[in-house]
Amino acid sequence: MKTLIYTSIYSKLWGTKFGGRPGRNIHFKHSFKNILNLSADKFICFTSKDEIEELKDWFYTQNGISNEILEFIEFDLKSTKFYGQIESKKNTELMKKSDRCYEIQYNKFFWLDIIPELSTYDKVYWFDSGLSHGGIFPEKYSYGTG
């Protein structure tokens, strides 16, 4: 049984037309590091051109995560399917203060179309990269205490 877990890290969206939470960079990294402790054959993380090298350095070099297990895929949110329709309907000024990104919400489905060798996996799961909480993940999956 082959399992894939995929996610995204776009931690520099706060204050932009995309929307996103402020100051989430280190939170997303540590939270996703916890998620990497789950039993899966492969993890894929979509991210921006601006963040991909920093993420590779943090996970591969600083934390010794194998690039065989974790793959980063660069994806420009302006390439989102239906980007034009989303852009025409949202309030850009409101989005600059919002903690949600519609493009990421919808890409959870559309990224499935570009995941390499998707058909080779028996189970595929989306996990939010920031979804690391002691009430959700038992301590044995944590990178540390507290």
Backbone torsions as a table, in degrees:
resi	resn	phi	psi	omega
1	MET	NA	117.6	-177.7
2	LYS	-103.1	130.0	-175.4
3	THR	-122.0	138.1	175.7
4	LEU	-121.0	134.9	170.7
5	ILE	-118.3	128.9	178.6
6	TYR	-127.0	156.2	-175.1
7	THR	-157.3	-170.1	172.5
8	SER	-147.2	152.8	171.0
9	ILE	-131.5	112.3	173.2
10	TYR	-130.6	88.0	-171.4
11	SER	-96.1	5.5	-177.6
12	LYS	-116.7	32.8	-175.5
13	LEU	-95.7	-16.6	-178.9
14	TRP	-57.3	131.7	178.5
15	GLY	85.5	-0.3	178.3
16	THR	-103.7	173.3	179.4
17	LYS	-67.4	-11.3	179.3
18	PHE	-83.9	-29.7	-176.2
19	GLY	80.5	158.2	-179.1
20	GLY	158.2	161.8	-177.5
21	ARG	-77.3	144.7	178.3
22	PRO	-77.6	149.2	171.3
23	GLY	57.9	40.0	-176.1
24	ARG	-99.4	-1.3	-173.9
25	ASN	-50.4	-61.0	-175.3
26	ILE	-70.3	-33.2	176.9
27	HIS	-61.5	-48.6	179.4
28	PHE	-59.8	-42.5	-179.2
29	LYS	-61.5	-51.0	-177.4
30	HIS	-68.8	-38.2	178.2
31	SER	-63.5	-46.2	179.3
32	PHE	-65.6	-32.5	175.5
33	LYS	-60.5	-38.4	174.3
34	ASN	-63.0	-45.8	-178.5
35	ILE	-59.9	-33.0	179.1
36	LEU	-64.1	-14.0	176.4
37	ASN	-79.6	-9.5	178.5
38	LEU	-72.1	160.2	-179.9
39	SER	-82.0	104.8	175.7
40	ALA	-148.6	153.1	179.1
41	ASP	-80.6	-27.0	-175.5
42	LYS	-153.6	145.6	173.6
43	PHE	-124.6	136.0	176.6
44	ILE	-124.8	135.2	179.5
45	CYS	-126.9	119.1	174.7
46	PHE	-84.6	141.6	-178.0
47	THR	-157.6	178.1	-177.2
48	SER	-91.0	162.9	175.4
49	LYS	-58.8	-35.5	-178.7
50	ASP	-70.1	-22.7	-174.3
51	GLU	-110.4	-16.3	-168.9
52	ILE	-60.6	-43.9	-178.2
53	GLU	-68.3	-39.2	177.5
54	GLU	-63.6	-40.8	178.9
55	LEU	-67.1	-42.3	177.5
56	LYS	-60.0	-44.2	179.2
57	ASP	-62.3	-46.3	-176.6
58	TRP	-65.0	-46.6	-176.8
59	PHE	-79.8	-49.5	-174.8
60	TYR	-75.6	-51.4	-173.1
61	THR	-83.3	-54.2	-174.5
62	GLN	-74.8	-28.5	-175.3
63	ASN	-118.4	2.5	172.9
64	GLY	66.1	25.2	176.7
65	ILE	-78.8	133.1	-178.3
66	SER	-73.3	137.4	175.9
67	ASN	-74.6	-5.1	172.5
68	GLU	-76.9	-30.3	-178.9
69	ILE	-91.9	-41.1	-176.9
70	LEU	-114.6	122.5	177.9
71	GLU	-118.2	132.9	174.3
72	PHE	-100.4	136.5	176.7
73	ILE	-122.4	122.6	178.3
74	GLU	-74.9	130.0	179.1
75	PHE	-143.9	122.4	177.2
76	ASP	-82.4	120.9	-177.7
77	LEU	-61.3	-18.3	175.2
78	LYS	-72.5	-11.5	177.2
79	SER	-90.3	4.0	-179.6
80	THR	-57.3	135.5	173.2
81	LYS	-58.4	134.2	-178.2
82	PHE	69.6	20.4	179.3
83	TYR	-54.4	-45.1	-178.9
84	GLY	-60.7	-42.8	179.3
85	GLN	-67.1	-42.0	178.2
86	ILE	-62.5	-47.1	-178.5
87	GLU	-59.6	-39.5	-176.3
88	SER	-73.0	-19.6	-176.0
89	LYS	-103.5	-20.7	-176.1
90	LYS	-89.1	155.1	177.0
91	ASN	-87.7	103.1	-173.8
92	THR	-59.4	-41.8	-179.4
93	GLU	-65.5	-37.8	176.8
94	LEU	-67.4	-37.9	-179.5
95	MET	-62.8	-31.6	-179.9
96	LYS	-62.0	-20.7	179.4
97	LYS	-109.3	1.3	-175.7
98	SER	-87.6	153.9	177.0
99	ASP	-101.6	11.5	178.5
100	ARG	-117.8	148.0	177.0
101	CYS	-123.3	111.1	-178.8
102	TYR	-60.9	-37.7	-178.7
103	GLU	-61.3	-41.2	176.9
104	ILE	-68.7	-42.3	179.5
105	GLN	-54.3	-47.7	-176.7
106	TYR	-78.0	-30.6	179.8
107	ASN	-68.2	-16.4	175.2
108	LYS	-53.5	-32.6	178.2
109	PHE	-89.2	-44.8	-174.0
110	PHE	-73.3	-25.4	176.6
111	TRP	-63.7	-24.6	177.3
112	LEU	-57.3	-30.4	-179.5
113	ASP	-69.7	-19.6	-175.9
114	ILE	-117.2	4.9	176.0
115	ILE	-71.9	124.5	180.0
116	PRO	-60.4	135.7	174.2
117	GLU	54.5	35.3	-178.1
118	LEU	-55.1	-37.9	-175.8
119	SER	-66.8	-11.7	-180.0
120	THR	-83.8	-5.8	-179.2
121	TYR	-98.5	137.8	177.1
122	ASP	-81.7	-33.4	-179.6
123	LYS	-133.8	137.0	-179.7
124	VAL	-132.4	128.7	-177.9
125	TYR	-129.3	142.8	169.3
126	TRP	-98.5	130.8	171.0
127	PHE	-125.4	131.9	171.7
128	ASP	-64.4	133.5	-177.7
129	SER	-63.6	-23.6	179.9
130	GLY	-93.0	10.0	-174.2
131	LEU	-88.6	65.6	178.7
132	SER	-127.3	109.3	-177.3
133	HIS	-146.5	140.8	-178.4
134	GLY	-57.4	-25.7	178.3
135	GLY	-78.4	-15.2	-179.0
136	ILE	-105.7	-46.7	-178.7
137	PHE	-105.9	122.5	176.6
138	PRO	-59.2	154.0	-176.9
139	GLU	-54.8	-32.2	-178.9
140	LYS	-63.0	-18.8	178.1
141	TYR	-96.1	-1.0	-175.6
142	SER	-82.9	150.2	176.1
143	TYR	-79.3	-12.2	179.5
144	GLY	-167.5	-171.2	-179.6
145	THR	-98.1	159.2	173.1
146	GLY	86.1	NA	NA
